[in-house]
Amino acid sequence: MRVYILGPMRGIPLYNFPAFDGAADQLRLLGHVPVSPIDLDRAAGFNPYALPVNWDWKSIPPPLTLKGIVEQDLAALLSCQGYLRLPNWEASTGARAEYGVAVWLGLKEVQL
């Protein structure tokens, strides 16, 4: 099953990439195909590990834009049959919106 990973990113060092990567690895072990917003960001050329140490993790990093992120993430979510919520997902406006869409679509919640 294709499983969308939703969780907080802004305000967390490295935009929480390690947590998303760890969840994707666990989903693969369970036989799922993880769909992660950080992989979409990577495909757009973004690498948080290349940012300066004093980077403002609350900002939207170039070359990304908020509108572009919303468009790519919702399109990815629409291609999935399930979703996984990372810890503290409810602290993220984007993750709460993705959760609402996932529930609205009747996607299956996957737990690790």
C-alpha distances in whole Angstrom, upper triangle without the diagonal:
4,6,10,12,16,19,23,24,27,30,28,30,28,26,24,22,22,20,17,17,18,15,13,14,13,10,10,12,10,8,5,6,8,10,14,17,19,17,18,22,22,22,24,27,27,27,28,30,32,34,37,37,39,36,35,32,32,33,30,31,32,31,28,29,28,27,25,23,22,22,20,17,17,16,13,12,13,10,7,6,7,10,12,15,18,21,24,21,24,26,25,26,23,20,22,21,18,17,20,18,14,16,18,15,14,11,10,11,10,13,14
4,7,10,13,16,20,21,24,27,26,27,25,23,21,19,20,18,15,15,16,13,11,13,13,9,10,13,11,10,6,5,6,7,10,13,15,14,15,18,19,18,21,23,23,24,25,27,29,30,34,34,36,33,32,29,29,29,27,27,28,27,24,25,24,24,22,19,19,18,16,14,14,13,10,9,10,8,5,6,6,8,10,14,16,20,22,19,22,24,22,23,20,17,19,19,15,15,18,15,13,15,17,14,14,10,10,11,10,13,15
4,6,10,13,17,18,21,24,23,24,22,20,18,17,17,15,12,13,14,10,9,12,11,8,10,13,11,10,7,6,5,6,8,11,14,13,14,17,18,18,20,23,22,23,23,25,28,29,32,32,33,30,30,26,26,27,25,25,27,26,23,24,22,22,21,18,17,18,15,13,13,13,10,8,10,9,6,6,5,5,7,10,12,16,18,16,18,21,19,20,17,14,16,16,12,12,15,14,10,13,15,13,13,9,9,9,8,10,12
4,6,10,13,15,18,21,20,21,20,17,15,14,16,14,10,12,13,10,9,13,13,10,12,15,14,14,10,9,6,5,6,8,11,11,12,14,16,16,18,20,19,20,21,23,25,26,29,29,30,27,26,23,22,23,21,22,23,23,20,20,19,19,17,14,14,14,12,9,10,11,7,6,9,9,6,8,6,4,6,9,11,14,16,13,16,18,15,16,13,11,13,13,9,10,13,11,9,12,14,13,13,10,10,10,9,12,13
4,7,10,12,15,18,16,18,16,14,12,11,13,10,7,10,11,8,8,11,11,10,12,15,14,15,11,10,7,6,5,7,9,11,12,13,15,16,18,20,18,18,18,20,23,23,26,26,27,24,23,20,20,21,19,20,22,22,19,20,18,19,18,14,14,16,13,10,12,13,10,9,12,12,10,12,9,6,5,6,7,11,13,10,13,15,13,15,12,9,12,13,9,10,13,13,11,14,16,15,15,12,12,10,10,11,11
4,7,9,13,15,14,17,16,13,11,12,13,11,8,12,13,10,11,15,14,13,16,18,17,18,15,14,11,9,8,8,10,12,13,14,16,18,18,20,18,19,18,20,23,23,26,25,26,23,21,18,17,18,17,19,21,21,18,18,16,17,17,13,12,15,13,9,11,13,11,9,13,14,12,14,11,7,6,5,6,9,10,7,10,11,9,11,8,5,8,10,7,7,11,11,10,12,15,15,15,13,13,11,11,12,13
4,7,10,12,11,14,13,10,8,10,12,9,8,12,12,10,12,15,15,15,18,20,19,21,18,17,13,12,10,9,10,14,14,14,16,19,19,21,18,18,16,19,22,21,23,23,23,20,19,15,14,16,16,17,20,21,18,18,16,18,17,14,14,16,15,12,13,16,14,13,16,18,16,17,14,11,8,6,5,7,7,4,8,8,7,9,8,5,8,11,9,9,13,14,13,15,18,18,18,16,16,14,14,13,14
4,6,8,8,11,11,8,7,10,12,10,9,13,14,13,15,18,18,18,21,23,23,24,21,20,17,15,12,11,11,15,15,14,17,19,19,20,17,17,15,17,20,19,21,20,20,17,15,11,11,13,13,15,18,19,16,16,14,17,17,13,14,17,16,13,15,18,17,15,19,20,19,21,18,14,12,9,8,8,7,5,8,7,5,8,8,6,9,11,11,12,15,16,16,18,20,21,22,20,20,17,17,17,17
4,6,6,8,8,4,5,8,10,10,9,12,14,14,15,18,19,19,21,23,24,25,22,21,17,15,12,10,9,13,13,12,14,17,16,17,13,13,11,14,16,15,17,17,17,14,12,8,8,10,10,11,15,16,13,14,12,15,15,12,13,16,15,13,15,18,17,16,20,21,20,22,20,16,15,12,10,11,10,9,11,10,7,10,9,9,12,14,13,15,17,18,18,21,23,23,24,22,22,20,20,19,19
4,5,8,9,6,8,10,13,13,13,16,18,18,19,22,23,23,25,27,28,29,26,24,21,19,15,12,12,16,15,13,15,18,17,17,14,14,11,14,16,14,16,15,14,11,9,6,5,7,8,10,13,15,13,13,11,15,15,12,13,17,16,15,17,20,19,19,22,24,23,26,23,20,18,16,14,14,12,11,13,10,8,10,10,11,13,15,15,17,19,20,21,23,24,25,27,25,26,23,23,23,23
4,7,9,7,9,12,14,14,15,17,19,19,21,23,24,25,27,29,30,31,28,27,23,22,18,16,15,19,19,16,18,21,20,20,16,16,13,15,17,14,15,14,13,10,8,5,4,8,10,12,15,18,16,16,14,18,19,16,17,21,20,18,21,24,23,22,26,27,26,29,26,22,20,17,15,14,12,12,13,10,9,12,13,13,15,17,18,19,21,23,23,25,27,28,29,28,28,25,25,24,24
4,6,5,6,9,11,10,12,14,15,16,18,20,21,22,24,26,27,29,26,25,21,20,16,15,13,17,18,16,17,20,20,19,16,14,11,13,15,13,14,13,13,11,9,6,7,10,12,13,16,18,17,18,16,20,20,17,18,22,21,18,21,24,22,22,26,27,26,28,25,21,19,16,13,12,11,12,14,11,11,14,14,14,16,18,18,19,22,23,23,25,28,28,29,27,27,24,23,22,22
4,5,6,8,10,11,13,14,15,17,18,20,21,23,25,26,28,29,27,26,22,21,17,16,13,17,18,15,16,20,19,18,14,12,9,10,12,10,11,9,10,9,9,6,9,11,13,12,16,18,17,18,18,22,21,18,20,23,22,20,23,26,24,24,28,28,27,29,27,23,21,19,15,15,14,15,18,15,14,17,17,17,20,22,21,22,25,26,26,28,31,31,32,29,29,26,25,24,23
4,5,6,8,10,11,12,14,15,16,18,20,21,22,24,26,27,25,23,20,19,15,13,10,13,15,12,12,16,16,15,11,9,5,7,10,9,10,10,11,9,10,7,10,11,12,11,14,15,15,17,17,20,19,16,19,21,20,18,22,23,21,22,26,26,25,28,25,22,20,18,15,16,16,16,19,17,15,18,17,17,20,22,21,22,25,26,25,28,30,30,31,28,28,26,25,24,22
4,6,8,9,9,11,14,14,15,18,19,20,22,24,25,26,23,22,18,16,13,11,9,12,13,11,12,15,15,15,11,10,7,10,12,11,13,13,13,11,10,7,8,10,10,10,13,14,13,14,14,17,16,13,16,18,17,15,18,20,19,19,23,23,23,25,23,19,17,16,13,14,13,13,16,14,12,14,13,13,16,18,17,19,22,22,22,25,27,27,28,25,26,23,22,22,21
4,6,6,7,9,10,11,13,15,16,17,19,21,22,23,21,20,16,15,12,11,9,12,14,12,13,17,17,17,13,12,9,11,14,14,16,15,16,14,13,10,11,13,13,13,17,18,16,18,17,20,19,15,17,20,18,16,19,21,19,19,22,23,21,23,21,17,15,13,10,11,11,11,14,13,12,15,14,13,16,18,17,18,21,22,21,23,26,26,26,24,24,21,20,19,18
4,6,5,6,9,10,10,12,14,15,17,19,20,21,19,17,14,13,10,9,6,9,12,10,10,14,15,14,11,9,8,9,13,13,16,15,17,15,15,12,14,15,14,13,16,17,15,18,17,20,18,15,17,19,17,15,18,20,17,18,22,21,20,22,20,17,15,14,12,13,14,14,17,16,15,17,15,14,18,19,17,19,22,22,21,24,26,26,27,24,23,21,19,19,18
4,6,5,6,9,10,11,12,14,15,17,19,20,19,18,14,15,12,12,10,12,15,14,13,16,18,17,14,12,11,11,14,15,17,16,18,17,18,14,17,18,18,17,20,20,19,21,21,24,22,19,21,23,20,18,21,23,20,20,24,23,22,24,21,18,15,15,11,13,14,15,18,18,17,20,18,17,20,22,20,21,24,24,23,25,28,28,28,25,24,21,19,18,16
4,5,5,6,9,10,11,12,14,16,17,19,17,16,13,14,11,12,10,12,15,15,15,18,19,19,17,15,13,14,18,18,20,19,21,19,19,15,17,19,18,18,21,22,20,22,21,23,22,18,20,22,20,17,20,22,19,18,22,22,20,21,18,15,12,11,8,9,11,11,15,15,14,18,16,14,17,19,17,18,21,22,20,22,25,25,25,22,21,18,16,14,13
4,5,5,6,9,10,11,12,14,15,17,14,13,10,10,7,8,7,9,12,12,12,15,17,17,15,14,13,14,18,18,21,20,22,20,20,16,17,18,17,17,20,20,18,20,19,21,19,16,17,19,16,14,17,18,15,15,19,18,16,18,15,13,10,10,8,10,12,12,15,16,14,17,15,13,16,17,15,16,19,19,18,20,23,22,22,19,19,16,14,14,13
4,5,5,6,9,10,11,13,14,15,14,13,10,10,8,10,8,9,12,13,12,14,17,17,15,13,13,14,17,18,21,21,23,21,21,18,20,21,20,19,21,21,19,22,21,23,21,18,20,21,18,16,19,20,16,17,20,19,18,19,17,15,13,13,11,14,16,15,19,19,18,20,18,16,20,21,18,19,23,22,20,23,26,25,25,21,20,18,16,15,13
4,5,5,6,9,10,11,13,15,14,13,11,13,11,13,12,12,16,16,16,18,20,20,18,17,16,16,20,21,23,22,24,23,23,20,22,23,22,22,24,24,23,25,24,26,24,21,22,24,21,19,21,22,19,19,22,21,19,20,17,15,12,13,10,12,15,15,19,19,19,22,20,17,20,22,20,20,23,23,21,23,26,26,25,22,20,17,15,13,11
4,5,5,6,9,10,11,13,11,11,8,10,9,12,11,12,15,16,16,18,21,21,19,18,18,19,22,23,26,25,26,25,24,21,22,24,23,22,25,25,23,25,23,25,23,20,21,22,20,17,19,20,17,16,19,18,16,17,14,11,8,9,8,11,14,13,17,18,17,20,18,15,18,20,17,16,20,20,18,20,23,22,21,18,16,14,11,10,8
4,5,5,6,9,10,11,9,8,5,8,7,11,10,10,13,15,14,16,19,19,18,17,18,18,22,23,26,26,28,25,25,22,23,24,23,22,24,24,22,24,23,24,22,19,20,21,18,16,18,18,15,15,18,16,14,15,13,11,10,12,11,14,17,16,19,20,19,21,19,16,19,20,17,17,21,20,18,20,23,22,21,18,16,15,12,12,10
4,5,5,6,9,10,10,10,8,11,11,14,13,13,16,17,16,18,21,21,20,19,19,19,22,24,27,26,29,27,27,24,26,27,26,25,27,26,25,27,26,28,26,22,24,25,21,19,22,22,18,18,21,19,17,18,16,14,13,14,13,16,19,18,22,23,22,25,22,20,23,24,21,21,24,24,21,24,26,25,24,20,19,17,14,13,11
4,5,5,6,9,9,10,9,12,12,16,15,15,18,20,19,21,24,24,23,22,22,22,25,27,29,29,31,29,29,26,27,28,27,27,29,29,27,29,28,29,27,24,25,26,23,20,22,23,19,19,21,20,17,17,14,13,11,13,12,14,18,18,21,23,22,25,22,19,22,24,21,20,23,23,20,22,25,24,23,19,17,15,11,10,7
4,5,5,6,5,7,6,10,11,14,15,14,17,19,19,20,23,24,23,22,23,23,27,28,31,30,32,30,30,26,27,29,27,27,29,28,26,28,27,28,26,23,23,24,21,18,20,20,16,16,18,16,13,13,11,10,9,12,12,15,19,17,21,23,22,24,21,18,21,22,18,18,21,21,17,19,22,21,19,16,14,12,9,9,8
4,5,5,5,6,7,10,12,16,16,14,17,20,19,19,23,24,23,22,23,24,27,28,31,31,33,31,32,28,29,30,29,28,29,29,27,29,28,29,27,24,25,25,22,20,21,21,17,17,19,17,15,15,13,13,13,16,16,19,22,21,24,26,25,27,24,21,24,25,21,21,24,23,20,22,25,23,22,18,16,15,12,13,11
4,5,7,10,10,14,15,19,19,18,21,23,22,23,26,27,26,25,25,26,29,31,33,33,35,33,34,30,32,33,31,31,33,32,30,32,32,33,30,27,28,29,25,23,25,25,21,20,23,20,18,17,16,16,14,17,17,19,23,22,26,27,27,29,26,24,26,27,24,23,27,26,23,24,27,25,24,20,18,17,13,13,10
4,6,9,10,14,16,19,20,19,22,24,24,24,27,28,28,27,27,28,31,33,35,35,37,35,35,31,32,34,32,32,34,33,31,33,32,32,30,27,28,28,25,23,24,24,20,19,21,19,16,15,13,14,13,16,16,19,22,21,25,27,26,28,26,23,25,26,22,21,25,24,20,22,25,23,21,17,15,14,10,10,9
4,7,9,13,15,19,20,18,21,23,23,23,26,28,27,27,28,28,31,33,36,36,38,36,36,32,33,34,32,32,34,33,31,32,32,32,30,27,27,27,24,22,23,22,19,18,20,17,14,14,13,14,14,17,18,21,25,23,26,29,27,29,26,24,26,26,23,22,25,24,20,22,25,22,21,17,15,15,12,13,12
4,6,9,12,16,17,16,17,20,20,20,23,25,25,25,26,27,30,31,34,34,36,34,33,30,31,31,29,29,31,30,28,29,28,28,26,23,23,23,20,18,19,19,15,14,16,13,11,10,9,11,11,15,16,19,22,20,24,26,24,26,23,20,22,23,19,19,22,20,17,19,21,19,18,14,12,12,10,12,11
4,7,10,13,14,12,14,17,17,17,20,22,22,22,23,25,27,29,32,32,34,32,32,28,29,29,27,27,28,26,24,26,25,25,23,21,21,20,17,16,17,16,12,12,14,11,9,10,10,11,12,15,16,20,22,20,23,25,23,25,21,19,22,22,18,18,21,19,16,19,21,18,18,14,14,14,12,14,14
4,6,10,11,10,12,14,15,15,18,19,19,19,20,21,24,25,29,29,31,28,28,24,25,26,23,23,25,24,21,23,22,23,20,18,18,18,15,13,15,14,11,11,13,11,9,11,10,9,9,12,13,17,19,17,20,22,20,21,18,16,19,19,15,16,19,17,15,18,20,18,18,14,14,13,11,13,12
4,7,9,8,9,12,12,12,15,17,17,17,19,21,23,24,27,28,29,26,26,22,23,23,21,21,22,21,18,20,19,19,17,14,15,15,11,9,11,11,7,8,11,9,8,10,10,9,10,12,13,17,19,16,19,21,18,19,15,14,17,16,13,14,17,15,13,17,18,16,17,14,14,14,13,15,15
4,5,5,7,9,10,11,13,15,14,14,15,17,20,20,24,24,26,23,22,19,19,20,17,17,19,18,16,17,16,17,15,12,13,14,11,8,11,12,8,9,13,12,11,13,12,10,10,11,11,15,16,14,17,18,15,17,13,12,15,15,12,14,17,16,14,18,19,18,19,16,16,15,14,15,15
4,5,5,6,9,10,11,13,11,13,13,16,18,18,22,22,23,20,19,16,16,16,14,14,15,15,12,13,13,14,12,8,10,11,8,6,9,10,8,9,13,13,13,16,14,12,12,12,12,15,16,13,16,17,14,14,11,11,14,14,11,13,16,15,14,18,19,18,20,17,18,17,17,18,18
4,5,5,6,9,10,11,9,9,10,12,14,15,19,19,21,18,18,14,16,15,13,12,14,14,12,14,14,15,13,10,12,14,11,9,13,14,11,13,16,16,16,19,17,15,14,14,13,16,17,15,18,18,15,16,13,13,17,17,14,17,20,19,18,21,23,22,23,20,21,20,19,19,19
4,5,5,6,9,10,9,10,12,14,16,17,21,22,23,20,21,18,19,19,16,15,15,14,13,16,16,17,14,12,14,14,11,10,14,13,11,13,16,15,15,18,17,15,15,16,16,19,20,18,21,21,18,19,16,16,19,19,16,19,21,20,19,23,24,23,24,21,21,20,19,20,20
4,5,5,6,9,9,11,13,16,17,18,21,23,24,21,21,18,19,18,14,14,14,12,11,13,13,14,11,9,11,11,7,8,11,11,9,11,14,13,14,18,17,16,16,17,17,20,21,18,21,21,18,18,15,15,19,18,15,18,20,18,18,22,23,21,23,20,22,21,20,22,22
4,5,5,7,5,8,10,13,13,14,18,19,21,17,17,15,16,14,11,10,10,9,8,11,12,13,10,8,11,12,9,9,13,13,12,14,17,17,18,21,20,18,18,18,18,20,20,18,21,20,17,18,15,15,19,18,16,19,22,20,20,24,25,24,26,23,24,23,23,24,24
4,5,5,5,6,9,11,12,13,17,19,21,18,19,16,18,17,14,12,12,11,10,14,15,17,13,12,15,15,12,13,16,16,14,17,19,18,19,23,22,20,20,20,19,22,22,21,24,23,20,21,18,18,22,22,19,22,25,23,23,27,28,26,28,25,26,25,24,25,24
4,5,7,9,13,15,15,17,20,23,24,21,22,20,21,19,16,14,13,11,11,14,16,16,13,12,15,14,11,12,16,14,13,16,18,17,18,22,22,21,21,22,21,24,25,23,26,25,22,23,19,20,23,22,20,23,25,23,23,27,28,26,28,25,26,26,25,26,26
4,6,9,12,15,14,15,19,22,23,19,20,18,19,17,13,11,10,8,8,11,13,14,10,10,13,13,10,12,15,15,14,17,19,18,20,24,24,22,23,23,22,25,25,23,26,25,22,22,18,20,23,22,20,23,25,23,24,27,28,27,29,26,28,27,27,28,28
4,7,10,12,11,13,16,19,20,17,19,17,19,17,14,11,9,7,9,13,15,16,13,13,16,16,14,15,19,18,17,20,22,22,23,27,26,25,24,25,24,26,26,24,27,26,23,23,21,22,25,24,23,26,28,26,27,30,31,30,32,29,30,30,29,30,29
4,6,9,9,10,13,16,17,14,15,14,15,13,11,8,8,7,8,11,14,16,13,12,15,16,14,15,18,18,17,20,22,22,23,26,26,23,23,23,21,23,23,22,24,23,20,21,18,19,23,23,21,24,26,25,26,29,30,29,31,28,29,28,27,28,27
4,5,6,7,11,13,15,13,14,13,15,14,12,9,10,10,11,15,16,19,16,15,18,19,17,17,21,21,19,22,25,24,25,28,26,24,23,23,20,22,23,22,25,23,21,22,20,20,24,24,23,25,28,27,27,30,32,31,33,30,30,29,27,27,26
4,5,5,9,10,12,9,11,9,12,12,11,8,10,11,12,15,16,19,17,15,18,20,18,18,21,22,21,22,26,26,26,28,27,24,22,21,19,20,20,20,22,21,18,20,19,19,23,23,22,24,27,27,27,30,32,31,33,30,30,28,27,27,26
4,6,8,9,12,11,13,12,15,15,15,12,13,14,15,18,20,23,21,19,22,24,21,21,25,26,24,25,29,28,28,31,29,26,24,24,21,22,22,22,25,23,21,24,22,22,26,27,25,27,30,30,30,33,35,34,35,32,32,30,29,28,26
4,7,9,12,10,13,13,16,15,15,11,12,13,15,18,20,23,21,19,23,24,22,22,26,27,25,27,30,30,30,33,32,29,27,27,24,25,25,25,28,25,24,25,24,24,28,28,27,30,32,32,32,35,37,36,38,35,35,33,32,31,30
4,7,8,6,10,10,13,12,12,9,10,12,14,16,18,21,20,19,22,24,22,22,26,27,26,27,30,31,31,34,32,29,28,26,24,24,24,24,26,24,22,23,22,23,27,27,27,29,31,31,32,35,36,36,38,35,35,33,32,32,31
4,5,5,9,10,14,13,14,12,13,15,17,19,21,24,23,22,25,27,26,25,29,30,29,31,34,34,34,37,35,32,30,29,26,26,25,26,28,25,23,25,25,26,29,30,29,31,34,34,35,37,39,39,41,38,38,36,35,34,33
4,6,9,10,14,14,16,14,16,18,19,21,22,26,25,23,26,29,27,27,30,32,30,31,35,35,35,37,35,32,30,28,25,24,24,24,27,24,23,25,25,25,28,30,29,31,34,35,35,37,39,39,41,38,38,35,34,33,32
4,7,9,12,12,15,13,16,18,19,20,21,25,25,23,26,28,27,27,30,32,31,32,35,36,36,38,36,33,30,28,25,25,23,24,26,23,22,24,24,25,28,29,29,31,33,34,35,37,39,39,41,38,39,36,35,34,33
4,6,9,9,11,9,12,15,15,17,18,21,21,19,22,25,24,23,27,28,27,28,32,33,32,35,33,30,28,26,23,23,22,22,24,20,19,21,21,22,25,26,26,28,30,31,32,34,36,36,38,35,36,34,33,32,31
4,5,6,9,9,12,15,15,15,15,19,20,18,20,23,23,22,25,27,26,27,30,32,31,34,32,28,27,24,22,21,20,20,21,18,16,18,18,20,22,23,24,26,28,29,30,32,33,34,36,34,35,32,32,31,31
4,5,8,8,12,15,13,14,14,18,18,16,18,21,20,19,22,24,23,24,27,28,28,31,28,25,23,21,18,18,16,16,18,15,13,15,15,16,19,20,21,22,25,26,26,29,30,31,32,30,31,28,28,27,27
4,7,9,13,15,13,13,12,16,17,15,16,19,19,18,21,23,23,23,26,28,28,30,28,24,23,20,18,18,16,15,16,13,11,12,13,15,17,18,19,21,23,24,25,27,28,29,31,29,30,28,28,28,28
4,6,9,12,10,10,10,14,14,13,15,18,18,17,20,22,22,23,26,27,28,30,29,25,24,22,20,21,19,18,19,16,13,14,14,16,18,19,20,22,24,24,26,28,29,30,32,30,31,29,30,29,30
4,7,9,7,6,7,10,11,9,12,15,15,14,17,19,19,20,23,24,25,28,27,24,23,21,20,21,19,18,19,17,14,14,13,15,18,17,18,21,22,22,24,26,27,28,30,28,30,28,28,29,29
4,6,6,8,9,13,12,11,14,16,15,16,19,20,20,21,24,25,26,29,28,25,24,23,21,22,21,20,22,19,17,17,15,18,21,20,20,23,25,25,26,29,30,30,32,30,31,29,29,30,30
3,5,7,10,13,11,11,15,16,15,17,20,20,20,23,25,26,27,30,29,27,27,26,24,26,25,23,25,23,20,20,18,20,23,22,22,25,27,26,27,31,31,31,33,31,33,32,32,32,32
4,7,10,12,10,10,14,15,14,15,18,19,19,21,24,24,26,29,29,27,27,26,25,27,26,24,26,24,21,21,18,21,24,23,22,25,27,26,27,30,31,30,33,31,32,31,31,32,32
4,7,9,7,7,10,11,11,12,15,16,16,18,20,21,23,26,26,23,24,23,22,24,23,21,23,21,18,17,15,17,20,19,18,22,23,22,23,27,27,27,29,27,29,28,28,29,30
4,5,5,6,9,10,11,12,14,15,16,18,20,22,23,26,26,24,24,23,23,24,23,21,22,20,17,15,13,16,19,17,17,21,22,21,23,26,25,26,28,27,29,28,29,30,31
4,5,5,6,9,10,10,12,14,15,16,18,20,21,25,24,21,22,21,20,22,20,18,18,17,13,12,10,13,15,13,14,18,18,18,20,22,22,23,26,24,27,26,27,28,29
4,5,5,6,9,10,11,12,14,15,17,19,21,24,24,22,23,22,22,24,23,20,20,20,16,14,11,15,16,14,14,18,18,17,19,22,21,22,25,24,26,26,27,29,30
4,5,5,6,8,10,11,12,14,16,17,19,23,22,21,22,22,22,24,23,20,22,21,17,15,13,15,18,15,15,18,19,17,19,22,22,22,25,23,26,25,26,28,29
4,5,5,6,8,10,11,12,14,16,17,20,20,18,18,18,18,21,20,17,18,18,14,13,10,12,15,13,12,16,17,15,17,20,20,20,23,21,23,22,23,25,26
4,6,5,6,8,10,10,12,14,16,19,18,16,18,17,18,20,19,16,17,17,13,11,8,10,12,10,9,13,14,12,14,17,17,17,20,19,21,21,22,24,25
4,6,5,6,9,10,11,13,15,18,19,17,19,19,21,23,23,19,20,20,17,15,11,14,15,12,11,15,15,13,15,18,17,17,20,19,22,22,23,25,27
4,6,5,6,9,10,11,13,17,17,16,17,18,19,22,22,19,20,21,17,16,12,14,16,14,12,15,16,14,15,19,18,17,20,18,21,21,21,24,25
4,5,5,6,9,10,11,14,14,12,14,14,15,19,18,15,17,17,14,13,9,10,13,11,8,12,13,11,12,15,16,15,17,15,18,17,18,20,21
4,5,5,6,9,10,13,13,12,15,15,17,20,20,16,17,18,15,13,10,11,12,9,7,11,11,8,10,13,13,12,15,13,16,17,18,21,22
4,5,5,7,9,13,14,14,16,18,19,23,23,19,21,22,19,17,14,14,16,13,11,14,14,11,12,15,15,13,16,14,17,18,19,22,24
4,5,5,7,11,11,11,13,15,17,20,21,18,20,21,18,17,14,13,16,14,10,13,15,12,11,15,15,13,15,13,15,16,16,19,21
4,5,5,8,9,8,11,13,15,18,19,15,17,19,16,16,12,11,13,11,8,10,11,8,7,11,12,10,12,10,12,13,14,17,19
4,6,8,10,11,14,16,18,22,22,19,20,22,19,18,15,14,15,13,10,12,12,9,8,12,11,8,11,9,13,14,16,19,21
4,7,9,11,14,17,19,23,24,20,22,24,21,21,17,16,18,16,13,14,15,12,11,14,14,11,13,10,13,15,15,19,21
4,6,7,11,14,16,20,22,18,20,23,20,20,17,15,17,15,12,12,14,11,9,12,13,10,11,8,9,11,12,15,17
4,7,11,14,17,20,22,19,21,24,22,22,19,17,18,17,13,13,14,12,9,11,12,9,8,5,6,9,10,14,16
4,7,10,14,17,19,16,18,21,19,20,17,14,15,15,12,11,13,11,8,10,12,10,9,5,4,6,6,10,13
4,7,10,13,15,12,14,17,16,16,14,11,12,13,9,8,11,10,7,9,12,11,10,7,6,5,6,9,11
4,7,10,12,10,13,15,14,16,14,11,12,14,11,9,13,13,10,12,15,14,13,10,9,6,5,6,8
4,7,8,6,9,12,11,13,12,8,10,12,10,8,12,13,11,12,15,16,15,12,11,8,8,8,10
4,6,6,9,11,11,14,13,9,11,14,12,11,15,16,14,16,19,19,19,16,15,12,11,9,10
4,5,8,9,11,14,14,11,12,16,14,13,16,18,17,18,21,22,21,19,18,14,13,11,11
4,5,6,8,11,12,9,10,14,14,13,15,18,17,18,21,22,22,20,19,16,16,14,15
4,5,6,9,9,6,7,10,10,9,12,14,14,14,17,19,19,17,17,14,14,14,15
4,5,7,9,7,6,10,11,9,11,14,14,14,17,19,19,18,18,15,16,16,18
4,7,9,8,8,11,13,12,14,17,17,18,20,22,22,21,21,19,20,19,20
4,5,5,6,9,10,10,12,14,15,16,18,20,21,20,20,18,19,19,20
4,6,5,6,9,10,11,13,14,15,17,19,20,19,21,19,21,21,23
4,5,5,6,9,10,11,12,14,15,17,18,17,19,17,19,20,21
4,5,5,6,9,10,10,12,14,15,16,15,16,14,15,16,18
4,5,5,6,9,10,11,12,14,15,15,16,14,16,17,19
4,5,5,6,9,10,10,12,14,14,16,15,18,19,21
4,5,5,6,9,10,11,12,11,13,12,15,16,19
4,5,5,6,8,10,10,10,11,10,12,14,17
4,5,5,6,9,10,10,13,12,15,17,20
4,5,5,6,9,9,12,12,15,18,21
4,5,5,6,5,8,9,12,14,17
4,5,5,6,8,9,12,15,18
4,5,8,11,12,16,18,22
4,6,9,11,15,18,21
4,6,9,12,16,19
4,6,9,13,16
4,6,10,13
4,7,10
4,7
4
